[in-house]
Amino acid sequence: MTSPEQTGGAAERFPVVGRVLEDNQVEPLLPQIAKAYVGAFAGEPWYEVSSCADEQTPRGCGNGFSPLTIGETCPHCNKVLTTEAYNQEELQTHFKGAMGTRPHAWYVEEVQKEQETQLALASFAWETDAQELVNQKYEGREEMRTFFETIAPEGRYVWLDEVFADRSVRASGNLRNFKQMILGLGQKLGAKKILYRTINEAMIRAATRDFPEVTTVYREPDVPDRRAVVCIDLARLPV
């Protein structure tokens, strides 16, 4: 997940519109969404620019991605990198497929610059339970299933799967409207709890800033994974 935490920046001079999308509003935006995704994950803290060129051991180079550009040689497998980390057309197909499998919601923020509307941020969330989530995101690890069943014993909740910003559109301030995003997604999906995982400290600070009384952050060793898990208990918000 990505979104710079800083406020300010040139985009402040232009109106910003945040909205939860209906499904028929998503497809026209998918090219911009895919472009923003590729750019976001090529930057910090992921640096996923290209993918491992070693087909026999595709995860041999760390997590399977490299910060090097196409044409450079990987220092781990000594192969020339030929494939981008994420293909924009494949991402669009992936998101379309994910939308067809479960209750879901998209939230976007767009910057109005003169006569043009540009996508600045997008997020994608879906309803799930511990077993489904762990099978899809944690390779079926039993210890992770136990963890999620412990922190969210209600069964069903909302998983905030993706948050990413196009910094070429808005270089900073991309988490200023975090509260609006979470409440919008929660209302759309009828969520009592929203959970997500992240290595981005800005995503953790945003939750504790905007939902200080109802946010719990789990880190190693409390969560058996290198990524922190954030739980926002919307049911505990004052009416």
C-alpha positions as CSV (number, residue, x, y, z in Angstrom):
1,M,0.0,0.0,0.0
2,T,1.2,3.5,-0.7
3,S,0.3,7.1,-0.1
4,P,2.7,9.8,1.1
5,E,1.7,11.3,4.4
6,Q,3.0,14.8,3.9
7,T,0.6,17.7,3.4
8,G,0.9,20.6,1.1
9,G,2.1,20.6,-2.5
10,A,1.1,22.1,-5.8
11,A,-2.1,20.1,-6.1
12,E,-3.5,22.1,-3.2
13,R,-4.2,24.9,-5.7
14,F,-6.7,22.6,-7.5
15,P,-10.0,21.2,-6.2
16,V,-9.9,17.6,-5.0
17,V,-12.9,15.3,-5.2
18,G,-13.1,12.1,-3.2
19,R,-15.9,9.6,-3.9
20,V,-16.9,6.0,-3.5
21,L,-17.6,4.6,-7.0
22,E,-20.5,2.5,-8.3
23,D,-19.3,-0.4,-10.4
24,N,-20.3,1.3,-13.7
25,Q,-18.0,4.2,-12.8
26,V,-15.0,2.0,-12.3
27,E,-14.2,0.6,-15.7
28,P,-13.7,4.0,-17.4
29,L,-11.1,4.8,-14.7
30,L,-9.2,1.5,-14.9
31,P,-6.5,2.7,-17.2
32,Q,-5.7,5.6,-14.8
33,I,-6.0,3.2,-11.8
34,A,-3.5,0.8,-13.4
35,K,-1.1,3.6,-14.3
36,A,-1.2,4.9,-10.7
37,Y,-0.6,1.4,-9.3
38,V,2.5,0.8,-11.4
39,G,4.0,4.2,-10.4
40,A,3.1,3.8,-6.8
41,F,4.8,0.4,-6.3
42,A,7.9,1.5,-8.2
43,G,8.5,4.0,-5.5
44,E,9.2,3.8,-1.8
45,P,9.0,1.6,0.3
46,W,8.5,-1.1,-2.3
47,Y,10.7,-0.3,-5.4
48,E,9.0,-2.9,-7.5
49,V,10.1,-1.8,-10.9
50,S,10.9,-5.1,-12.7
51,S,10.3,-8.8,-12.0
52,C,12.8,-11.6,-11.6
53,A,14.2,-13.0,-14.8
54,D,15.0,-16.4,-13.4
55,E,12.0,-18.5,-14.5
56,Q,13.2,-21.6,-12.6
57,T,13.3,-19.9,-9.2
58,P,11.2,-16.7,-9.8
59,R,11.3,-15.7,-6.1
60,G,15.1,-16.2,-5.9
61,C,15.7,-12.5,-6.1
62,G,14.2,-11.5,-2.8
63,N,10.4,-11.1,-3.2
64,G,10.5,-11.7,-6.9
65,F,10.8,-8.0,-7.8
66,S,13.7,-5.6,-8.4
67,P,14.2,-1.9,-8.2
68,L,16.3,-2.1,-11.4
69,T,15.0,-1.1,-14.7
70,I,14.4,-3.2,-17.8
71,G,17.8,-4.0,-19.5
72,E,19.8,-3.9,-16.3
73,T,21.4,-7.1,-14.8
74,C,20.2,-8.5,-11.6
75,P,23.1,-8.9,-9.1
76,H,21.4,-11.9,-7.4
77,C,20.7,-14.2,-10.4
78,N,23.0,-12.4,-12.9
79,K,20.3,-12.3,-15.6
80,V,19.2,-9.3,-17.6
81,L,15.8,-8.0,-16.5
82,T,13.2,-8.1,-19.3
83,T,9.8,-7.9,-17.6
84,E,8.2,-5.0,-15.8
85,A,6.9,-5.7,-12.3
86,Y,3.3,-4.9,-13.2
87,N,1.7,-4.8,-16.6
88,Q,-1.1,-2.2,-16.8
89,E,-3.4,-4.3,-19.1
90,E,-3.0,-7.3,-16.8
91,L,-3.8,-5.1,-13.7
92,Q,-7.0,-4.0,-15.3
93,T,-8.0,-7.6,-16.0
94,H,-7.1,-8.5,-12.4
95,F,-9.2,-5.7,-10.9
96,K,-12.2,-6.6,-13.1
97,G,-11.9,-10.2,-12.0
98,A,-11.6,-9.3,-8.3
99,M,-14.7,-7.2,-8.6
100,G,-16.7,-10.2,-9.8
101,T,-16.0,-12.5,-6.9
102,R,-17.2,-10.7,-3.7
103,P,-18.8,-7.6,-2.3
104,H,-16.4,-4.8,-2.9
105,A,-15.9,-1.0,-3.1
106,W,-13.6,1.5,-4.8
107,Y,-12.7,4.9,-3.4
108,V,-10.9,7.5,-5.6
109,E,-9.6,11.0,-5.3
110,E,-9.4,13.2,-8.4
111,V,-7.7,16.5,-8.9
112,Q,-9.4,19.0,-11.1
113,K,-6.7,20.8,-13.1
114,E,-8.1,23.4,-15.5
115,Q,-10.1,21.4,-18.0
116,E,-8.7,18.0,-17.0
117,T,-9.6,15.5,-14.2
118,Q,-6.7,13.4,-13.0
119,L,-6.7,10.4,-10.7
120,A,-4.6,11.1,-7.6
121,L,-5.5,8.2,-5.4
122,A,-7.4,4.9,-5.5
123,S,-8.3,2.3,-2.9
124,F,-10.0,-1.1,-3.2
125,A,-11.7,-3.0,-0.4
126,W,-13.7,-6.2,-0.2
127,E,-15.6,-8.3,2.3
128,T,-14.0,-11.5,3.6
129,D,-13.4,-13.8,6.5
130,A,-10.3,-15.3,8.1
131,Q,-10.2,-18.5,5.9
132,E,-10.8,-16.7,2.6
133,L,-8.4,-13.9,3.4
134,V,-5.5,-16.2,4.5
135,N,-5.9,-18.5,1.5
136,Q,-5.7,-15.5,-0.8
137,K,-3.1,-13.2,0.9
138,Y,-1.1,-15.5,3.2
139,E,-0.7,-18.7,1.2
140,G,-3.0,-20.6,3.6
141,R,-0.8,-20.1,6.6
142,E,-2.6,-21.6,9.6
143,E,-1.0,-19.3,12.1
144,M,-2.4,-16.3,10.2
145,R,-5.9,-17.8,10.2
146,T,-5.7,-18.2,13.9
147,F,-4.5,-14.6,14.3
148,F,-7.4,-13.1,12.2
149,E,-9.9,-15.3,14.0
150,T,-8.6,-14.0,17.3
151,I,-8.7,-10.2,16.4
152,A,-11.9,-10.4,14.5
153,P,-14.0,-13.2,15.9
154,E,-17.2,-11.7,14.4
155,G,-16.4,-13.6,11.2
156,R,-17.0,-11.2,8.3
157,Y,-15.2,-7.9,7.9
158,V,-13.7,-5.6,5.3
159,W,-10.2,-6.0,4.0
160,L,-8.6,-2.8,2.6
161,D,-6.6,-4.5,-0.1
162,E,-5.0,-1.6,-2.0
163,V,-4.3,2.0,-1.4
164,F,-2.1,3.8,-3.9
165,A,-1.4,7.3,-5.1
166,D,-0.1,8.8,-8.3
167,R,2.5,11.3,-7.1
168,S,2.9,12.8,-10.5
169,V,-0.6,14.2,-10.0
170,R,-0.4,15.0,-6.3
171,A,3.1,14.8,-4.9
172,S,2.1,15.0,-1.2
173,G,-1.0,15.1,1.1
174,N,-2.4,11.8,-0.2
175,L,-3.5,10.7,3.2
176,R,-5.2,13.9,4.3
177,N,-8.6,12.5,3.5
178,F,-7.9,9.0,5.0
179,K,-10.9,9.4,7.4
180,Q,-13.3,10.2,4.5
181,M,-12.0,7.2,2.6
182,I,-12.4,4.7,5.5
183,L,-15.9,5.9,6.4
184,G,-17.0,5.9,2.7
185,L,-15.8,2.3,2.2
186,G,-17.2,1.2,5.5
187,Q,-20.6,2.7,4.7
188,K,-20.7,1.2,1.2
189,L,-19.9,-2.3,2.5
190,G,-21.7,-2.1,5.9
191,A,-18.4,-2.7,7.7
192,K,-18.1,-3.1,11.4
193,K,-14.3,-3.6,11.1
194,I,-11.8,-2.6,8.4
195,L,-8.4,-4.4,8.4
196,Y,-5.3,-4.0,6.3
197,R,-1.7,-4.9,6.2
198,T,1.2,-2.6,5.5
199,I,4.9,-1.8,5.7
200,N,4.1,1.8,5.2
201,E,4.4,3.7,8.4
202,A,2.3,6.6,6.9
203,M,-0.7,4.2,6.6
204,I,-0.3,3.4,10.3
205,R,0.0,7.0,11.4
206,A,-3.1,8.0,9.3
207,A,-5.3,5.4,11.1
208,T,-4.1,6.3,14.6
209,R,-4.5,10.0,13.8
210,D,-8.0,9.8,12.4
211,F,-9.4,6.9,14.5
212,P,-7.3,7.1,17.7
213,E,-9.8,5.4,20.0
214,V,-10.8,2.5,17.7
215,T,-7.5,1.6,16.0
216,T,-5.3,-1.3,17.0
217,V,-2.0,-1.9,15.3
218,Y,-0.4,-5.4,15.5
219,R,3.3,-5.9,14.8
220,E,5.7,-8.8,15.1
221,P,5.7,-10.8,17.3
222,D,2.0,-10.2,17.9
223,V,1.3,-10.9,14.3
224,P,3.3,-13.7,12.7
225,D,4.2,-11.7,9.6
226,R,6.7,-9.0,8.7
227,R,3.8,-6.7,7.7
228,A,1.9,-4.9,10.4
229,V,-1.9,-5.4,10.5
230,V,-4.2,-2.5,11.3
231,C,-7.7,-3.0,12.6
232,I,-10.2,-0.1,12.7
233,D,-13.3,-1.0,14.7
234,L,-15.9,1.2,13.2
235,A,-18.6,-0.3,15.4
236,R,-17.0,1.5,18.4
237,L,-17.2,5.0,16.9
238,P,-19.5,7.4,18.7
239,V,-22.9,7.6,17.1
